[in-house]
């Protein structure tokens, strides 16, 4: 099994463990995948950013907000560098970081992230796309 196959097999395991609510084991495997990715692809690769993003989501699901935030921020930074400021992945990352801030009552920090996510989604997908409605809903809820 080559390294890519090993990584994807572990990511599938993380996904299944998360679905089962086994966040602790999923987190452990995701952390291992991050270490492998840094060694083999470097710490600016989009796949590394995606795994960081998912690890942040695992931390968030466990209420470990202070651990989730820097991973969300780092993955967003990598995505912006590698994919550009208006890529749809950026909108997703911004939205989820805003959700984290909102969950912590950090509303003034969440608002500009929701607004930027909305602007990207409108530009990339058009004003009538369902994910634009999701962004509007999140902003209105805030």
C-alpha positions as CSV (number, residue, x, y, z in Angstrom):
1,X,0.0,0.0,0.0
2,X,1.5,3.3,-1.0
3,X,1.3,6.4,1.2
4,X,-1.7,8.0,-0.5
5,X,-3.7,4.8,-0.2
6,X,-2.7,4.5,3.5
7,X,-3.8,8.1,4.1
8,X,-7.1,7.7,2.4
9,X,-7.8,4.4,4.3
10,X,-7.1,6.2,7.6
11,X,-9.3,9.1,6.6
12,X,-12.1,6.7,5.8
13,X,-11.6,5.2,9.3
14,X,-11.7,8.7,10.8
15,X,-15.0,9.4,9.0
16,X,-16.6,6.2,10.2
17,X,-15.4,6.6,13.8
18,X,-16.8,10.2,13.8
19,X,-20.2,8.9,12.5
20,X,-20.2,6.5,15.3
21,X,-19.5,9.2,17.9
22,X,-16.1,7.8,18.7
23,X,-14.4,11.2,18.6
24,X,-11.5,10.2,20.8
25,X,-10.3,7.5,18.4
26,X,-11.1,9.5,15.3
27,X,-9.0,12.4,16.7
28,X,-6.1,10.2,17.4
29,X,-6.1,8.8,13.9
30,X,-6.5,12.2,12.3
31,X,-3.6,13.5,14.3
32,X,-1.5,10.6,13.0
33,X,-2.5,11.4,9.4
34,X,-1.5,15.0,9.9
35,X,2.0,13.9,11.0
36,X,2.3,11.6,8.0
37,X,1.1,14.4,5.6
38,X,3.6,16.9,7.0
39,X,6.4,14.4,6.5
40,X,5.4,13.4,3.0
41,X,3.7,16.4,1.5
42,X,4.6,19.4,3.7
43,X,2.6,21.7,5.8
44,X,1.2,23.8,3.0
45,X,-0.5,21.1,1.0
46,X,-4.3,21.3,0.5
47,X,-4.8,17.7,1.7
48,X,-3.0,18.6,4.9
49,X,-5.3,21.7,5.2
50,X,-8.3,19.4,4.7
51,X,-7.2,17.0,7.4
52,X,-6.5,19.9,9.8
53,X,-10.0,21.2,9.1
54,X,-11.5,17.8,9.9
55,X,-9.4,17.5,13.0
56,X,-10.7,21.0,14.1
57,X,-14.2,19.7,13.6
58,X,-13.5,16.7,15.8
59,X,-12.2,19.0,18.5
60,X,-15.2,21.3,18.1
61,X,-17.6,18.3,18.4
62,X,-16.0,17.5,21.8
63,X,-16.3,21.1,23.0
64,X,-12.5,21.6,22.7
65,X,-12.9,25.0,21.1
66,X,-9.5,26.3,22.1
67,X,-7.9,23.4,20.2
68,X,-10.2,23.7,17.2
69,X,-9.7,27.4,16.5
70,X,-6.0,27.4,15.6
71,X,-6.6,24.4,13.3
72,X,-9.5,26.1,11.5
73,X,-7.4,29.3,11.1
74,X,-4.4,27.4,9.9
75,X,-6.4,25.3,7.4
76,X,-8.1,28.5,6.1
77,X,-4.7,30.1,5.6
78,X,-3.4,27.1,3.6
79,X,-6.5,26.9,1.5
80,X,-6.3,30.7,0.7
81,X,-2.6,30.3,-0.3
82,X,-3.2,27.2,-2.4
83,X,-6.7,27.7,-3.8
84,X,-7.1,31.5,-3.9
85,X,-9.3,33.8,-1.8
86,X,-12.6,33.1,-3.7
87,X,-12.5,29.3,-3.9
88,X,-15.7,27.6,-2.6
89,X,-13.6,25.8,0.0
90,X,-12.7,29.2,1.5
91,X,-16.4,29.9,2.0
92,X,-16.9,26.6,3.8
93,X,-13.9,27.2,6.0
94,X,-15.0,30.7,6.9
95,X,-18.5,29.5,7.7
96,X,-17.3,26.8,10.0
97,X,-14.9,29.1,11.8
98,X,-17.8,31.6,12.2
99,X,-19.9,28.8,13.7
100,X,-17.2,28.0,16.2
101,X,-17.1,31.7,17.2
102,X,-20.8,31.9,17.4
103,X,-20.9,28.8,19.7
104,X,-18.5,30.6,22.0
105,X,-20.6,33.8,22.0
106,X,-17.9,35.6,20.0
107,X,-20.5,37.3,17.7
108,X,-18.5,40.2,16.6
109,X,-15.8,37.9,15.3
110,X,-18.3,35.6,13.6
111,X,-20.1,38.2,11.7
112,X,-17.4,39.3,9.2
113,X,-16.6,35.6,8.5
114,X,-20.2,34.9,7.7
115,X,-20.4,38.0,5.5
116,X,-17.2,37.0,3.6
117,X,-18.5,33.4,3.2
118,X,-21.7,34.8,1.8
119,X,-19.9,37.1,-0.7
120,X,-17.8,34.2,-2.0
121,X,-20.8,31.9,-2.3
122,X,-22.8,34.5,-4.2
123,X,-19.9,35.3,-6.5
124,X,-19.1,31.6,-7.2
125,X,-22.6,30.1,-7.2
126,X,-25.1,32.8,-7.8
127,X,-27.6,34.5,-5.6
128,X,-30.2,31.7,-5.8
129,X,-28.0,28.7,-4.8
130,X,-29.0,26.7,-1.7
131,X,-25.6,27.3,0.0
132,X,-26.1,31.0,-0.4
133,X,-29.4,30.5,1.5
134,X,-27.4,28.7,4.2
135,X,-25.1,31.6,4.5
136,X,-28.0,34.1,4.7
137,X,-29.6,31.9,7.4
138,X,-26.4,31.7,9.4
139,X,-25.9,35.4,9.2
140,X,-29.6,36.1,10.1
141,X,-29.3,33.7,13.1
142,X,-26.3,35.5,14.4
